[in-house]
Amino acid sequence: MGIISLERIDNLIWLGRYSERIYLTIKEFFSVMIKCLTIQIYIKNTVTYFRF
C-alpha cells in the first residue's frame, strides 16, 4: 500500500463534505415536496368534499 499525499487527503475530505451537503439537501428537498403534495391533496379533497 502506497503513501497518500496530503493533497489527495484534502481532496477526499472536501469530497466527503460536499457529498454530505448534497445528500442532506436532497433529503430535505424530498421531505418538503412530500409535505407540499400531502397538503395539496388534503386541500383538494377538502374542497371537492364541500362542493354542493
ABEGO torsion letter per residue (X at the ends): XBBBBAAAAAAAAAAAAAAAAAAAAAAAAAAAAAAAAAAAAAAAAAAAAABX
